[in-house]
Amino acid sequence: MMNRTFVIIAPKLQEFAAPDWEVWFTVKLIPILPSFTAEMLLEVTADVNCTNYHVIVKGLNVAYSQMPVERREEVAANLVVYLRHSVHQISQPACKQVVQNDTDWLALNLGQFFTYVPNSDLAEFNISREVILDSLTGEQKVERILTPGLVDEESAVRELFGSVVKSSGQNQLDEFFEKFVSMSAQRNVSSISTAVSSIILNMTLTDLVNRFETFEPQIFALWFQSYLHVFLPGIGNSCVQSTNSDSDWLLKNFGQFRIIANFTDFINLKRDFNGVKAAEFLTPSQLAELCSDPSRLSGPADVQTVMNALQTQQLSEFFDALSPNIRVNEPGYSAEVRRTFLQTVFARGDLSSPSVTDLELSVWLTVRLRPLLSALSPANVTVYFDIVRARGCSVKQEAGSFYLFLKSFFLQFGFPDLNSFQSLIPEDRRPELLGSISMAELSEFLNAPQTLGNGSGLCDLLSQYNQTARYLEMEPLGSVGLARQVLSCVWPRVLKLEIQSEVDQWFDRRLVRYLPLLSSALISPAQLSSAACLPYRKLVSVLGNNYNFSKTDFTPEDVYGSVKVYLTNGGSPRCYNASNPQLNSTNWLVSYIGIFIRYVNLSDLNSFVSPNQINVFLENPENLQLLNGTATVQSSVANYYVTQLYNQNPSFNPISLPGQFLCGIPSFAFELLGAADSLVLIQRINITSALAANLPSLSSDTIQLLGSQSAGLTEAQISSAPSNVIKGALSTLSAVAGWNQGQANAVIQTLIESDFPINTGSSLLSLGTLVKGVPAETISGIESSELLAISQNPTFISNILSAPDIVQLVYVMKIVSIDETKVIENVPDALAGSIPRVLLIPQESVNVTLINQKHWTQEQAVMLFGSVASVSKDADELSEALLQGFTCTSAQTLADPKVKQLVKACRNRPGRQKVQLKESQLMCMYNYMKDEASPSFTDLPSDMLLYYNYEKVEKANCRSYFSAVGTADYTVLSGVLDKQKTLFNNAQNCLGISGQRLSKDHVEVLGNLTCTLEPVYIQNSDPAIIESLKNCRDLSDAQISAVQTLLLSGETVYGFSVCDMVPNVLLFIE
């Protein structure tokens, strides 16, 4: 749009008078100025005087924040071109009337674009570096550093970054790096020049050195793993060359802080770092990371060196981290390397000791040593089996499982397939031994590779297993192939069921996850022809209830083929028996044909049920509802149905019939209708909302009859309607809710083309809900005073809030143009978010009440917070929109008691929305509150409590602490802090949580902390945990699986039936 607009106005630029420049560059072009190019700027400023140039800069300055970085740089360069060319003109007194100092000169001639002008260029205009630095915001300083060519000189880097380091408060440095991390991510910058990196890193570390002793581990991690990550290469080779060995390098450069780093960090900083040679100084997790890359281990000797660095009690932690990585890359580890790991465990792990529980031993054999067992040497086979045999009976007795008994002896050699497994079970003990296998064990066995073989033994196994029904209901499906074989095994049994409650159990609970895997073979005529009536009826219901045929090898037509064969044989009508309570319902069409009635022709229907027998079904309301909801019932069937119905009951009220049947009703049926029913029926026949889109043409009367249903009209219908029809129906159309943008645009465009005036506030009001379709240019052409006058109309404001952002912005900018000193007073509360931040510079007089009631964005709130907070007498009166602007920079200007009041004002309060705060704000708040003696945790923001030093929480108060922090949003935490796990560990100690089950009381206290729990806690906890998990923004796949397991256990308030579950619980199932 900017390009097209510029092509139009460019030839007329020479004719522009001063007011024209003002109108175009501060009002009309504002919405599209972010697309203004440097080439356009050169053309516009070619012969412009300084006064009009300043107007151009003012307009571009408003668009600055919405321009991409590259365009800002290009615009800045061309502004300098103009200034150089016009240097004599801009030095004249007439061009410097409002310039009191160099800061004013920068704002007037370059605006915010001076950020991208090199110091050397600014020096040509006698602008000192001191003024430049004083004029730069923290964000602009980051932009200069990130922009190549602006501060490459060492002196320039030191001056610029020195202004950050030497600022009055330490939070300036913290905020600088927070902005740097955010903006470098936006620009996809992963590194900067070594010279700049080295200077900034050295100056930062010099400034931080006196703060290190106050750093808690998470703060240290935040600095070195997030803030300084890009700058760490600045350490350079000098730090490497000054050490004698890798151990020496590690100790000199990291000291005790080495335990916080990842092994990858050492490699990134010293490419040839040999972890094996420094193994004695590495943590178990670092050693595991070292060994997770087999290329770092030259052989068994290196493995032995690493293992010697570990204490016996650290072996489990080490292998918990290492074994999953070995499993992923097992071929990369030589047999000798894996064997050395095994020998160390056998020699030092003492797995035969009675102190090692059966459960712990199982973890060792099935998880930690699993990827190593293939390297078991003949010499160690005896050792291994001695461990297993010593526990074999006790494990078998404890688990009570024949499966585990076999598994313990086949572990490293591969488990037998299904047929071999069954051959190992004595025939006379088969029920007993199969019954000893838990459902989870059976699931594990069936899902193992090569277990099924040709699948011939699966049906036999499931027929003899005494928990097959619960297995289907409770255990995961496994692979699609397995699930389909399981379904095919139990399907014949299901189709023979004769009791309704049993049918419902199978379809609604046991097979509910398998039914989407039905195949053409399972619904074929050969399979279904002998099915009992009750399961057949249930199957018709399932397949007709939004069943997803796109993932099957059969279609609805295929289903009807089987339906036709079934109903044609076995009696007429099949499955109807007036004397049988289970088969005497007259909703026969619904029960046995369902939605597949769309495929029924008259011949088929007569073969299912004769004309003499169909009468009993004709007036059933469920059958009529089925016909009403089926859009494509064949006309022969519809006519036959209506004829039979009125032959049987001539007085039947047609108002109960489906719409498509109404045209076949005999005329005498209408003569019996009363006035009210006649009117309803006429409206049904003539027009409904669903039929609105099919109307061939529109008239004012048609639109009036449609009323609120006019939203069903298409854009094409609206555009093709005569303009006099649209204008004549405007009073109706303007009151319709639910217009989409295209419809509103079509109505407004028709009005504009018919010369309908949209040039006053009252004309905008007359458009009602259609105002969203008014072009931004039209809004721009209306007098600002007119727009200000209607800003007090709540209905208009509600309607314009649904308009595109650009329309809202133009409307706001027009109001702003009336008086920039009364921006806050004039702009409606709901539209305050569209006010450019540059216009929110704090005024001398701050009206707290006025500012407090407006809807601010967080960026706007940051600009307003300091001035409002300084004059507010009651922090609790401040709105959530203002409180979200809390920053350390603003807080430094206030007394500590006032800051603490503001922190407490951000607490969760009934009847108010939560104040949305970021991590830097929360950590700043904590620094002000951390020395409070015995605080009331409910008086503090729950998110801030995430950073509270738990060591300061008295044991007697720990429950109230976790109850308060349970309402926090755990997604605000940086991943590097790893606070969630620490919080839960402390909660276990506080609440006396042992094992992997949480009681209802535990769940109620922990609240949102349950969102961070491992799956094993979720599936084993009191069902009340479901209510807490509804509040979680995001759960992992493993957590969702655990929720599903708990939901399907039948122990929750939702029972077994998915139909009884509320929508947000259903999300876990889906």
N, C-alpha and C positions, 0 to 999 in steps of 0.2 A: 504493500500500500504506500510506503514511503517513496518508493521509486516512481509510482504512477503520479503521486501528488507532486513530487519535485519536477517531473516533466511538465506539469501544468503551470506551476508558479515560477519556474526558473526564468522564462522570458519576461516576466513582469517585475523581476526584482529591482531593476533600475528605476521603476516607477514608484517603488515603495516609499511612503513617507514614514516618519518616526512611529505614528500610531499603528501603521501596518506591521512594522517589525514586531512591535509589542504584542499585537493580537495573534500574529501567526506563531511566534516562537515562545510565547508564554501561555497560550491557551489552545489554539487550534491544533498545532503540531505536537503538543505534549504527549498524547497517547502513542504516537508513532516515532518520536524522536530517537528512541533506542535503536532504530534501524537507520539513522542518519549517518552517512558514510563520510570518510575523510575527503573523498573527491568532491562530494556535495559541499562540504565546508569550504574547500578552496574556491569553489565557484561563487558561493554566497558572500564570502569575505573579500572578493577580488577588489571591489571599489567601495567598500562600506566605510563609513566614518566610525570614530571610536564609540560614539553614543549607541549606534545600532549594533556595533560589535559587542558591546557589553550586554545588550539585550539577548543576542545570540548565545553568549556564554551562559547567561542566566537560565535560558531554556535548556541548554545541553546539560547544565549542572543538575537539573531536576531529573533528567533521564540517565544520569551517570550510573546509578546503582543497577539499572536494568541492561546496561551495555555489556557485551562480552569483553574480556580483558584486551583482546587484540584490537578491538575497535577503540577502546579508551586510549591505547597507545598511539594509534594512528591519528585520532582526533587531537591528542596532546601535541603531536609533532606538527600538525598543520596550524594549530593555534600559535605555536612558536614562529612558524613561517610568517604568519600575519604580523605578529608583534615586531619581528625583525624588519619587515618591509615598511611598517608604519611607525618605526621607533620615534621619528621626529614628531609625528602627529600625537601619539599617546603621551608624549612628554609635555604637551601644551597644558596650560592651566584648565582649559575647558574640559579636558579629558581626565582631570585629576581632582574634580571638585569634591568628591566623596572619599578621596584617599587621604587618610591621616598618617598611615605608616605602611611599611612593606607588606604587612599581613593583609591590609585592605587591598593593596595593589594585586596580590596573588588572587584573592577571592574575586576581584572585579574582572581581571584579565584572563585568568586561567581556571577559576573555580576549583573543583576537586581534581581536575585533570593535571594540576601541577605535580601530582603524585608521580606521574610518568615522565616528567621533564628532568633531564640530568642536571646536576649542580652546575656544570660548566655552562649550560645554556642559560640557566637562571642568573648566573654571575654576569652575563652580558647586560642584564637589566638592573645591575647593582643590587641584587637581592642576596643578602648574606646567608651563609649556611645556618647561622643561629636562628634566623627567622624561619627558614625552611623547616628545621627540626621542630621548632615550637609550633608550627602550623600543622604538622602531621599528626593524625590520630594514630592509635596503636595499630589499627587495621591497615592504614596507609603505609606505615613503616614496614609491615609484613609484605605489602604489595611491592614496595621498592626493592626489598631484599630478593623477592621471588622473581623480579623482572630483570633478565640479563641486560647488562650494559649500564645500569643505573648506579650501582654501588660496588663496582669491581675493585676500585682502588682501596688499599688497606686503610688509608686515613678516612675515607668516606664511610667504610664499614664501621670503623671504631667510633666515629662521630655519631652515626645513626644508631647503632646498637648501644653505644654508651649512654644515649639519652634515655634508653629503656632501663638500663642497669642503674643509672644514677637518679632515677625518679624517686619521688618522696616515699612511696610505699613499696614493699616487697611484692605486693599483689600485681603491680604493673608487669613484673617479669613473668609471673605465672600466667597472666592473661595474654601476654605477648605470645608465649609458646602454645597456649590453647588455640589462639587464632591462627598461628602458624601451622599447626597440625591440621586444623579444619580446612584452611585455604589451600595448603599444598595437596591435600587429598582431592579437593575440587578441581585443581589444575593438573592433577595426576603427576605431581612432581615428587620423585623418589630420591633425588640427590641434588646437591648444589655444588658449586666450585669448591675445590679443596681449600683454597685460600680463605674464602668467606667462611666456610665451615669451621676451619681451625680457629679463626679469630673469635667467632661467636661462641664456640665451645669453650675456649680458654677463658673468655670474659665471664661466661655463665658459671663455670666451675669455680672461678675465683670469687664470684659473688655468693655462690651457694655454700662455700666451704664452712662458713660460720653457722650455717643452718643445718648441716648434716646431723649434728648430734641431737637435734630435736625431731628429725625425720622418723616416722614410724615406717615399717617395712612397705606398706602399701603406697606411701608417698614416695619412697625411694624408687619403687617399681614404676610408678607413674612417670617420674622424671626420666629414668634411664631406658624404659621400654616404650615410652610413647613420645614425650616431649623432645628428648635429645636423640632419638633413634636416627634421624637423618644426619645429625652432626657427628655421630660417633666415629665415622671414618676419619674425622679431623684429628683423631688421636695420632694417626700417622705412623710411619716407620720408626720415628725417633723413639717411641715407647718400646718398640720391638728390639731395636738395636742395643738398647741400654740394659738388656737382661742376658743372663748366662744360659738359661734353659727355659723350657716351657713351664716348669714348676715355678721358677724364679719370676718369669713374666706374669704368671697368674697371680702370685702373691703380691707382687709390687703394684700391679695395676688394679687389682680388685680387693685384696685383703679379705676381711671377713665377709664382705658383700658378695663374694663369688657365689655363695650358696643361693643367692636370689636369681642369678642369671641362668639362662638355658645354655646347653652345650653349643647350640648353633650360634649364640652370640659370640662365643670365643672364636669359632671358626671364621665368622664374618670379620672380626677384628684382626685376626692373625691367621692368614690362609694356611700356613704350614703348621698350625698348632697340633701337636701330637698328644691326644688325651691319655693314651696309655702311659706315657712317661710322666704324666702329672696325675695319675689315677689316685694316688693317696690323698690328694687334696680335693677330689670331686665327690659330690653327693651321690646317693644311690640312683636318683632319677637322672643325674647328669651321666653317670656311668652307663645306665640303660640306654640313654640317647646315643652315647658314643658307640655302644655295641649294636645299635639298631641299623647301622650302616656296615655291612660285612667288609667293605673295602678298607675300613679303619683297623681291622684285625688281621695281622700278617700271618697268624697261625696260633696253635695251642698255647704257645708261650705268652702271647699277648693276653689271651683269655685268662690264663693263670694269674698274670699280673693284676688284671682287673678284679678277679675274684678274691685275690689276697687283700685288696683294698676294702673289701666288704666285711662287716661283722656278721656273724651267724644270724642274728636277729633281723638283719637288713636283707636277707636273701629273698624273703617273700615279696617285699616292696620292689626289689630289683627285677624279679622275674614277672611280677604283675605288669610292669611297664614294658619289659623286653619281649616276652613271649608272643604277644599279638603281632609285633613287628617281624619276628622271625617267621611266624605263620604266613604272613603276607609275602615274604621274600625267602622262603625256605631254601630254594635251589642256590641262592647266593652264599649260603653258609656251608662250608665243607663239612664232611662227616667228622673229621678230627676236631674241628671247632665245636660242633654241637656235642660231641662225645665228652669234650673237656668240661663244658658246662654241666653235663649230666653227672660226671664223676665228682665234681665239686659238691653238688647237692647230695649225692649218695654218701660222700665222705663227711660232710659237715651239717647236713640238714637234719640228721637224727630222726628220719621219718618213721622208724620203727619204735620210737619212744612212746610209752603210754601217754605222755603229756601232749602228744599230737593227736587231736581228736579225729574221729572218722570223717567228720565234715571237712576239716582242714586237710587231711590226707587226700580226700576226694578232689579238692581244689588243686592240690599239687599234681595229681596224676592226670586229671582231665583237662586242666587249663594250663598251668605253668610249664609242665614238662611235655605236654602233648606234641609240640613241634620238634622236640628233641628225641623222642623215643625211637624214631626210625633209625637213629644212629647208635642204638643200644649195642654195645659190644658183647661178644660171648662171655667175657669175664664178668660183665655186670648183669647178665640175664638172671643169674641165681640171686644176686642182691635184690633185684627188682621184684622177682617172684616171692622172695622171702617176705618182703614188705607187704605184698598183696595177700599172700597166704595167711600171714599173721593176722590180717584184718578180715579175710574173706568171710568167715562165719559171722563175726560180729556185725559187719556191714550188711550181710544178708539178713540177719535177724533184725537189725535196726530199720532197714528199708522195707523188709518183708517182700522183696521183689526178686523173682526168678530172672528177670531181665538184667538187673544190676549184678546178680551173681554171675551170669554168663559174660556180661560186659567187662567185669573185672579181669577175666582171663583172656578175652579176645581183644582187649583195648588197643594194643599196638600192632596187632596183626590183622585188623579189619574184622568187623562183625559179620556173621553169616547172613545170607539173604533170607527172604521170607520162608521159602520152602525148606531150606536147611534148618532154620530156626524151629519150625514146627516139627521137623523130624527128630529134634533133640528132646522133645517133650513126650514122655511115656503116655500112651493112649489112655491108660487108666487114671492118670493124674492130670490130664489136660485141663479140666474145669478148675482144679485147685491152683495149678501153676499159672494159668492165664489170668485167673482172678487175682493173683498176687501182684500183677503188673499194674502200676498206676496209669491213669490216663496220660499224664505228662510223659511217662516213659514210653508208652505206646506211640505217642506222637513223635517223640525223638527217634524211635526205631523206624517208623514208617517213612519219616522224612529224610533218613540217612541215604546217601548215594548207593545205588545198586541193591537196595533192600527189596524193592518190589519184583525185580526180575521181569517175568512175563505177566505178573499180577495174578496168576492162577490160584494162589493160596489165600488172597486177601478176603474174598467173600466167606470162605470157610472160617478164617480167623474171626471176622466180625460177627459171624453167626454164633460162635461159641463164647465170645468175650462177654462177660456179664455186665459191662459198663458201656456198651456200644452207644446207647442212647445219650448218655451224659457226655461221652467223648465227642459226639457230633456237636453237642450244644456248647461245650466248654473249651475244647482245644482248638488251636489255630488251624486254618485250612491246610497249610503247607503249600506245596506246589499245585498248580492247576491240574496237572496230570493225576496226581494222587487224589485230589478232591473229587475229580470226575469218576475215578475208579471206585472210591468209597460210595459215592452217590449211586452208581450203577449197581453196587452190591446190595444196598438197602432198599432200592426203589421198588422191586417186586413185592417186598414185604409191606411197604407203605400202601401200595395200591390195593391191598387186600383187606385193609382195616375196615371194621364195621361199626366202630363206636366213635361218635362225634368228638368226644373229649380227647381220645387218642389221636384222631386225625389232626385236631388243632395243636396238640403237643408237637407232633412231628413237623407240621408245616410252619407253625408260628415260632417254634423255638429250636428244635433240633436241626432242621434243614434250612433255616432261614438264610444262612450264608452259602449254602450249597445250591439253592434253587437257581441263582443266576448262571450256574454252570450246566443247566439242562442241555441235552443234545437232541438232535433230530431223532436219534434211535429211541430215546427215552419217552418222547411224546408221539411216537409213531402209532398208527392204527394197530399194528401187531402188538405193541406194548400195552396200549390203553383199552383195547376192545374188551378185555376181561376184567377191567378195573371195577371195584365196588363203587357204588353211587357216591358215597360220602367223600372219599379221596378224589374222585374225578371232579366233583363239584368244587372242592377246594382248589384243585389245580386250575380250573377255569377262572376262579376268582384271582388267583395269584398272577396268572399270565395276562389277565385283563386289567391289572392295577399298576399301570406305569412300568410294566416289565421292559427291560432294556434288551430289545431284540438285536441291536447293532453288534453285540458281542457273542451271538450264537450262530449256529449253522442252520437255523431254521427261521422262518418268517411267520407273521400272523396268519398268512394264507395257509401255511403248512399246518398250523395249529387247527385252523378250521377244517382242514381235510380230515384230521383225526376226530374232531368233534362230529363231523358229518357221519363218519363210519360208525362211531359209538352210538349216536342217537337214532340212526336208521335201523339198528339191530337191537334186539333184546326187549321189545315191547313198544307200544305206542300209547301215550308218551313214555319213554323209558325213564325210570327213576321217580315217577310220580305214583304215590299210593295214598289215597285219601284216608286210609285207616292206619297208616304208619306215621307216628308223630315226627319221625326224622325225615320223612319224605312227602309230607302232605302240604307243604307250602305252595301257594299258587303263584309265587314269583318264579315260576319255572324257567321263563326266558332268561332272567337274570342269572339263575343258579347254574344252568346247564349250557347256555350259549354265550351269555355275557356280551362283551364288546364285539365279539366275532359275528354278531348278528348282521354287521355291515356286509358280510359275504354271503348271507343267506338269500337265495332266490325263492320264488313262490313254490316251485316244485320241491325244493329241499324242505321248506317249512311243512308242506303237506305230507312229506314222507316222515317227518318227525312226529307230527300230531295231526290227526284228521280234523276236518271242519266241525265234526260233531263233538270233538273232545277239547277243542281250543277255547271254547266259551268260558271255561272256568278260570282261564288265565287273563282274559281280555281286560278286565277292569282293575286288575291289581296295580296299585300306584307305583310299585317298584319296577314293574315291567314298563309302565308308561314313562317313568323317569329314565329308564335305559334307552327307550326309543327317542326320548327328547334330547338325550345327551349324545346320541349317535347321529352325526351329520349326514351320513351317506347310506341310510337304509334304502334299499332298492324300492322304486316307486310301486312295483307290482305288489310287494309285501305290504307297503304302507296303505295302498288302496284296499287290499284284501282285509287288512287289520281293521280299518275304519268301517268297511261294509259289514264285516262280521259283528263288530261292536254294536252298530246301530240296528242291525237285524235282531240282536239279542236284547238291547235296551235303547229304544228310540228316544228316551228322555235323558240320556247321558249328557251331562254338562260339558260342552266342548272346551270350556276354559281349562280343563284338566289335560287336554291333549297337547302333544308336541306341536310346535309351530309348523313343521313341514307337513303335518297331517291335516291342518285346518282347511286347506283348499279342497280336500276330498269329502268334507262333511256334507251330508244332505241338507238342503235348504230348510227343511222343517225344524232342524235342530236349533237354528237361530231364533225361530219365532217364540221359543220357550224362555229366552233369556230376559232377565230384568235389565233396567237401564244401566246400572253400575257395571254388570258383567259385560254388557254390550260395548260400553265405552272402553273397558279394559281390552276386550278382544279386538276392537277396531284398532287401537293403538298397537297391539301386538302384530296385527296383520300389516299395518301401514308402515310402521317405523319403530325401530329400537336402536339402542346405542350400538349394538353389534352390527346392525345393518346400515349404519350411517355412512360408512365408507362406500356402500354400493349405490348411493343415490346418484342418478344420472345428472341432475342439475340442482342448484340451490335457489331458493327464494327467501324473502324475508320471513314469510309465514313458516317455511320449513325450518329455518334456524330458530324461530321462536318456539316451535313445537319441540325441537331438539333440546333447547334450553342448555342445561349444564352438560348434556351428552354431546354437545357440539365438539367437544375435544376429540371425538372419534372421527371427525372429518380429516381427510388427507390434505397434504399441502397442495397437491394438484387440484383438488376440488376447490380449495379456497382461492388459488391463483386464477382458476378459470371462471370463477363467479363474477357476474357483473359488478362493477364498483358501486352502483347505486344500491345493490342488494347488501353488500358489506356495510356501507354507510348506514343504510336503513336499519340494519340489525346490530349496530354498534353497541346499543344499550344492553343487548343480550350477550354479545360476544365479550364485552369488557368485564362481565361478571363471571365468566366461566373460569373455573380453576383447572389446572392440569395441562395448560398449553405446553407443548415442547417448543424449543427455540425455533425450529423450522416453521411450525404453524404460525407462531407469533410474527415471525419475519414476513410470512406470506400475507397476513392480514394487513400489517402496517405498510408493506410495499404497495398493496392494492389501494390503500387510503392515500398514500403519497402521490401515486400516479393519477388519482382522481382529483388532485389539487385540494385534498382535505388539509386544512391548515394545522400544522403541528409547530407552532411558533410562540406559544404562551404557556404559562404554568397551568392555566385552566384546561387547555387542550390536552396537556399531558395527563391531567387528572381524569379527563373523560375517557382515556384509553384503558383505565383500570388495569386488569391483569395482563393486558397486551403491551404494556409499556416496555417489557423485556425485549420486544422486537424493534424498538425505535433505534435507528443507527446513531452511533456516537457523534457523527457530524451534525445530525439534526439537533441533538442536545446542545452541541457546541454553539449552534446558531441562535439559541434562545437567550434572551436577556438574563444576566446573572441575577438581577433582582427578582425576576419572575420565579427562577428556580429556588431562590432562598425562601420566597413566600410559601411555596408548597412543601418545603422541607419539614414543616410542622404537621403535615398531614400523615398520620400513622399508617393509613391504608396505602398511600403512595410509597412510603418508605418500605413497607412490607413487599410491595410489588417490585420495586426497583432492585431489591436485594436478590431477586431471581434473575436479574439481567446479567449479561456477560461482564467480566471484570473491567473491560475497557470502558463500557458505558458508565459503570459506577465511578470509575476514575475521572472521566470527563465531567460528570455531574459534580463531583466533589471539587475538581479544579476550578470549575466555573464559580462555585460558591466562594472558594478561597480567593479568587481574583477580586472579589468585592473589597476585601480588607484583610491583608495578610496578618494584621495584628490581632484579628478576631477569628482566627481559624478555628480554635477550639470551641468558641461560642457559637459559631455559625454552622459548622458541619454537624449533621444529625449523629446521634450517639451510635446508631447501628452501622454507619458508614465511616466511622472514624478510622478504621483500618486502612482506608484508601488515602489518607493524608500522607504526603511524602515526608519522610523523617526530617529532611532539611528544613521544613517549616515548623518543626516542633521545638525549636530552640527555646529554652525556658524563658518566660517573661518575668519582668520585675515583680508583677503581682500574680500570685498563683491562686486560682480558684479551685480549691481541693474538691469541693462538691461537684463542680462542673466536670472536671477531669475524671473524677472517680466513677462517673456513671457511663463513661464511654467504653466502647468495645475495642481495646487496643491489641495490636500484635505484640509479641514479646520484644521485637526489635524497637518498636515505638516506646514500649514501657521502660526499656533500659534508658532511653533519653529523658523520660519524664520523672523517673522514680526519685532521683536525688532531690530535685526541687520540691516535689510534692511531699516526700518524707520529711524534709527539713521543716516544713511549716505545719504538718499535720499534728494535731494535738492528741489524737487517739489512733494508734496504729491499727486497731481492730476495725476501724471504719473503712480502711482502704480496700478496694475491690480486688478480686483475684486477678483481673487483667492488669492492674498496676503492680501488685506484689510480685508478679512473675518477672518484673524488671529489676529485682534486687541484684546488685553487684557489689563487689568489694570496693570498687572505685568510689561508688556513691556512699557506701558505709563509712569510708575513711573520713568523710566530711561531717559525720554525726558523732554525738557522744555515745559511749558504749551502752549506757542504759537504753537509749533510744534504739540502737541497733538491735538489742536483745528483744525489745518490744516488737520490732518489725519481724524478727525471726519467729517469735511466738504467734504473730498474726498470720503466718503462713501455715499454721497447723490445720489439720482437718477439722471442719466445723459443720454441724448439722445445718442443712438448708443452703449450703454454699458448695460451689464446685471446688475441686482440688486445685491448689496453686501448682502449676506445672513448672518445675525447676530442673536445671541441668546439674551435672555433677560438680562443675566448678563453683556454682552458686551454693550448692549444699555443703561442699567442703569449706567454703568461706564461712558459712553460717556456723558450722561446727567449731571452727577456730574461735569464734566469739563465745560459744556456749560451753566449750569443753571444760572450763574451770568452774562451772556452776555447781554448787554443793547440793547434793540430793535433789536433782530436778524432778519435777512431775513430768513423766514421759509423754503423757497425753497433751501437755501444753506445748509440745515441740512438733515441728513437721515430721511426720513419720518417715519420709524419705531421708531426712537428715540423720535420723537415728541409725541408718545403715552404716554411717561412718563413725559412730560413737565408739569410744574406747571401752570395750566390754570389761576391761579390768577395773574400771571405775564403778561398775554396777555391783551394788551389794547383793549378796546371796538372797537376802530377804526381799529384794526388789526386782530380782531377775525375771520373775513371772510377768510383772507389770511391764517390764521393758519389752519382752517378746510379744506380749499382747499388743503393745503400741506399734512395734516395728512390723507386726503382722499385717498392717494395713498399707505398708509401703509398696512402691513400684520397683521391683528388683531389676527391671530392664535398664534403669539409669546407671547401674554400676558398670564401670569399665571392666572388660574381661581380664585385664592384667591384674586387677586387685584380688580376684578369686575370693571375694567376701562371702559368697553364698555358703560355701562348704564350711568356712570358719563359723559363721552364724549358726548353722545347724549343729555343729559339734558342741558349741556352747549351749544351745537349747537342749540338747540331749542331757548334758550335765545338770542344767537348771531344773528341767522338768522330770528328771529321772527316767528318761526314755532308754529302754534296753531292748535289744533284739531289733527286729525289722518290722514291728507293728506299732502303729500309733493309735491311741485310744481316741474316743470322741473328744475328750477334754484336751488332749494334745493338739488335735486338729484345730479346735476352736481357738486355742491360744496362738498357734503358729500362723494361722491365716494365710496370707500370700506367700509365706516362706515355703508352703507346700508345693508351690510352682517349681521349686528348684530341686525337689527330692528325686532320688534315684527310683526307677520303676518298681524295684522290689518293695519299697515302703508303700507306694501307692496301692499296689494290688493286695497287700496284706493288711492294710489299715482299716479302721472303722469306716463304714460307708459314708459317714458325714464328710469325708474328704472330698467327695464329688462336688459338694456345694462350694468348697474353697477353690477347687480347680476350675470352676466356671469363670472365675475372675482372671485366670491366667491369660496373658496376651498370646503366648506361644508355647506349645509343648513339643517336645521331641517325639519322633516316631515311637521310640521305646516307651516314653511316658504314656502316649495315646494308647498303645497296645496294652499297657498295664491298666489304664482306665477301662478299656473294653473288657478286659478279663474281670475286673471288679463288677462292672455293670451286668455282665452276662452271668455272674455267679448267682443272681437272684436274691442277693442279700441287701440290695439297696432299696430305697423307697419306690423305685421304679419297677421292681419285680423283674420277671423274665421277659415280659412282653415289650418289644421295641415300640409298639403302638402307644404304650402308656408313658413313654419318655417325653419330657419337654424338649422343645427344639434345640436349646443349647447343649443338652446332654446328647441329643442325636448326632451332633457334630462329631463327638468322639467316636461314635459307631461308624459314621461315614468316612 
